[in-house]
Amino acid sequence: MNFDLWDPTAAVTYDHKLLDELASLRFVDGANNVIVMGPVGVGKTFLATALGHTAVRRRHSVHFERADKLLKRLASAVSTTATTPRSANSSAWRSSSSTTSLTAMDANDTADIYEIVVERHRRVSTIITSNREPNEWIALMADPLLAQSAIDRLTSAAHELIIEGDSYRTRQRPTTS
């Protein structure tokens, strides 16, 4: 995915100036975050991966993973190394970025997300896509205090790009002639 494939004429609205600024990757130099929000199918993940591809072409290290898969991998790492503290396994993901999970997180998942956010805060950039606003994420996490702390860190250093409009997938539906 790259920005050349983005359809600027699509029936979605967003801050074009902000997207141009994000595409410059100055947010990476400042260790700032990006939160891309909007309804299902408007291109949030497309834009996040396009930013990642741009970063790779400019020789930045990038890791993209959905939050649910990231949390499963962390849990798997803990179960295979039962004598290793959970926080030690989480540290392997300090260079990752991910999308927010749509499902509720247990206490371990919440602690892992908190640790990742704290380790990355003001040190490296994270891009998150979500169809929920950050204040709604608290309800998905088992520990409201850790959730608030993580979300405060993420949002205090974040550019928020909001995309509104109709789903691309609906427009790609096959038609009969």
Disulfide bonds with the S-S distance in Angstrom:
none
